[in-house]
């Protein structure tokens, strides 16, 4: 039997068993169901799962973005590499203009090839100035200008050890820096007189003094101290511009006496300008810049 939930009157058996407004008092009678909130374990697990998926998606997205930036690709290329057209996957050709090696470039650090106590050395970045100076020093040569420009790196160097005895000849060594490996006699054939040739991978010395040539080669290989370790040179290094037409070094009293005997009137103009630059500097060096 069922009763009204408000007044307690008997309502008989006509109320539906599923009507939540009524309840039974005894034996099999159905009580009214309350509509309050209920706690669900499955709901908690579902919410936790959604949260974890959100965190995971953020982490994965950040990782893919960083990877794309590092590889220089877009996110589409990183996540879906096959979705990008073959045109986009074609290798990128980058054109890099090769640095033109000119006679005015600083080029090779010749100071690391010159002896610690250099008496006299001249360094030329102009092949024509170099051959003019060779003639002044009495070195008969037939160097082809194209050979000097194409087969060698600048600069071209002349090193002189003045003779100790009045009747003796000066020791002269000429330094070349070939662009590729050379065969014996490749340079000696251009020079007349008692000169020999010493060859290493990156240096060719044509010299009238084997002892002098061997010393320069030992400096080049780091077996002897070079001019770059001379404290006098270190003090003047920054005073010499990086790009010059020619430069001169005189680091001994013997070298000074040698230069003082020069007949500047008989010099080619390019070499004369270099020597006068040294004399006016009052120091161990001189240089000529391009006009």
Secondary structure in CASP SS format (residue, H / E / C, confidence):
PFRMAT SS
TARGET T0000
AUTHOR 0000-0000-0000
METHOD secondary structure of the structure
MODEL  1
X C 1.00
X E 1.00
X E 1.00
X C 1.00
X C 1.00
X C 1.00
X C 1.00
X C 1.00
X C 1.00
X E 1.00
X E 1.00
X E 1.00
X C 1.00
X C 1.00
X C 1.00
X C 1.00
X C 1.00
X C 1.00
X C 1.00
X C 1.00
X C 1.00
X C 1.00
X C 1.00
X C 1.00
X C 1.00
X C 1.00
X C 1.00
X C 1.00
X C 1.00
X C 1.00
X C 1.00
X C 1.00
X C 1.00
X C 1.00
X C 1.00
X C 1.00
X C 1.00
X C 1.00
X C 1.00
X C 1.00
X H 1.00
X H 1.00
X H 1.00
X H 1.00
X H 1.00
X H 1.00
X H 1.00
X H 1.00
X H 1.00
X H 1.00
X H 1.00
X H 1.00
X H 1.00
X H 1.00
X H 1.00
X H 1.00
X H 1.00
X H 1.00
X H 1.00
X H 1.00
X H 1.00
X H 1.00
X H 1.00
X H 1.00
X H 1.00
X H 1.00
X H 1.00
X H 1.00
X H 1.00
X H 1.00
X H 1.00
X C 1.00
X C 1.00
X C 1.00
X H 1.00
X H 1.00
X H 1.00
X H 1.00
X H 1.00
X C 1.00
X H 1.00
X H 1.00
X H 1.00
X C 1.00
X C 1.00
X H 1.00
X H 1.00
X H 1.00
X H 1.00
X C 1.00
X C 1.00
X C 1.00
X C 1.00
X C 1.00
X C 1.00
X C 1.00
X C 1.00
X C 1.00
X C 1.00
X C 1.00
X C 1.00
X C 1.00
X C 1.00
X C 1.00
X C 1.00
X C 1.00
X C 1.00
X C 1.00
X C 1.00
X H 1.00
X H 1.00
X H 1.00
X C 1.00
X C 1.00
X E 1.00
X C 1.00
X C 1.00
X C 1.00
X C 1.00
X E 1.00
X E 1.00
X E 1.00
X E 1.00
X E 1.00
X C 1.00
X C 1.00
X H 1.00
X H 1.00
X H 1.00
X H 1.00
X H 1.00
X H 1.00
X H 1.00
X H 1.00
X H 1.00
X H 1.00
X C 1.00
X C 1.00
X C 1.00
X C 1.00
X E 1.00
X C 1.00
X C 1.00
X C 1.00
X H 1.00
X H 1.00
X H 1.00
X H 1.00
X H 1.00
X H 1.00
X C 1.00
X E 1.00
X E 1.00
X E 1.00
X E 1.00
X E 1.00
X E 1.00
X E 1.00
X E 1.00
X E 1.00
X E 1.00
X C 1.00
X C 1.00
X C 1.00
X C 1.00
X C 1.00
X C 1.00
X C 1.00
X C 1.00
X C 1.00
X E 1.00
X E 1.00
X E 1.00
X E 1.00
X E 1.00
X E 1.00
X E 1.00
X E 1.00
X C 1.00
X C 1.00
X C 1.00
X C 1.00
X C 1.00
X C 1.00
X C 1.00
X C 1.00
X C 1.00
X H 1.00
X H 1.00
X H 1.00
X E 1.00
X C 1.00
X C 1.00
X C 1.00
X C 1.00
X E 1.00
X E 1.00
X E 1.00
X E 1.00
X C 1.00
X C 1.00
X C 1.00
X C 1.00
X E 1.00
X E 1.00
X E 1.00
X E 1.00
X C 1.00
X C 1.00
X H 1.00
X H 1.00
X H 1.00
X H 1.00
X H 1.00
X H 1.00
X H 1.00
X H 1.00
X H 1.00
X H 1.00
X H 1.00
X C 1.00
X C 1.00
X C 1.00
X C 1.00
X C 1.00
X E 1.00
X H 1.00
X H 1.00
X H 1.00
X C 1.00
X H 1.00
X H 1.00
X H 1.00
X H 1.00
X H 1.00
X H 1.00
X H 1.00
X H 1.00
X H 1.00
X C 1.00
X C 1.00
X C 1.00
X C 1.00
X C 1.00
X C 1.00
X E 1.00
X E 1.00
X E 1.00
X E 1.00
X C 1.00
X C 1.00
X C 1.00
X H 1.00
X H 1.00
X H 1.00
X H 1.00
X H 1.00
X H 1.00
X H 1.00
X H 1.00
X C 1.00
X C 1.00
X C 1.00
X H 1.00
X H 1.00
X H 1.00
X C 1.00
X C 1.00
X H 1.00
X H 1.00
X H 1.00
X H 1.00
X H 1.00
X H 1.00
X H 1.00
X H 1.00
X H 1.00
X H 1.00
X H 1.00
X H 1.00
X H 1.00
X C 1.00
X C 1.00
X C 1.00
X E 1.00
X E 1.00
X E 1.00
X E 1.00
X C 1.00
X C 1.00
X C 1.00
END
